[in-house]
Amino acid sequence: SEAEIARVVADAEGQKVADDRRRRAAELRLAIESLVYTSERGLVEYASLLKQEDKDALTESLKKARTTLQGDAQLEALVAVPAALEGLAAKIGEAVYASAGG
């Protein structure tokens, strides 16, 4: 019947929104995992070039990112993590550039 078709279509549209949120959350998780990995490597490799306050801030952000990844974080909680890590990871790049005479 028409009512049944309308109900099925509405249900499918509702599932599409939920699926899109899950896909976006999965993509963010992958991006965060990559940022955590590269930031940790940079922190270890270039620790001698960084100010202590930058090392502490990056270490704290990495802890928060790992905690967010370990939990069952919703999309909204994941969105803020890459920006925080990228900003602090840029400090590593700045320190490397400055040490190279740039």
Secondary structure in CASP SS format (residue, H / E / C, confidence):
PFRMAT SS
TARGET T0000
AUTHOR 0000-0000-0000
METHOD secondary structure of the structure
MODEL  1
S C 1.00
E H 1.00
A H 1.00
E H 1.00
I H 1.00
A H 1.00
R H 1.00
V H 1.00
V H 1.00
A H 1.00
D H 1.00
A H 1.00
E H 1.00
G H 1.00
Q H 1.00
K H 1.00
V H 1.00
A H 1.00
D H 1.00
D H 1.00
R H 1.00
R H 1.00
R H 1.00
R H 1.00
A H 1.00
A H 1.00
E H 1.00
L H 1.00
R H 1.00
L H 1.00
A H 1.00
I H 1.00
E H 1.00
S H 1.00
L H 1.00
V H 1.00
Y H 1.00
T H 1.00
S H 1.00
E H 1.00
R H 1.00
G H 1.00
L H 1.00
V H 1.00
E H 1.00
Y C 1.00
A H 1.00
S H 1.00
L H 1.00
L C 1.00
K C 1.00
Q H 1.00
E H 1.00
D H 1.00
K H 1.00
D H 1.00
A H 1.00
L H 1.00
T H 1.00
E H 1.00
S H 1.00
L H 1.00
K H 1.00
K H 1.00
A H 1.00
R H 1.00
T H 1.00
T H 1.00
L H 1.00
Q H 1.00
G C 1.00
D C 1.00
A C 1.00
Q C 1.00
L H 1.00
E H 1.00
A H 1.00
L H 1.00
V H 1.00
A H 1.00
V H 1.00
P H 1.00
A H 1.00
A H 1.00
L H 1.00
E H 1.00
G H 1.00
L H 1.00
A H 1.00
A H 1.00
K H 1.00
I H 1.00
G H 1.00
E H 1.00
A H 1.00
V H 1.00
Y H 1.00
A H 1.00
S H 1.00
A C 1.00
G C 1.00
G C 1.00
END
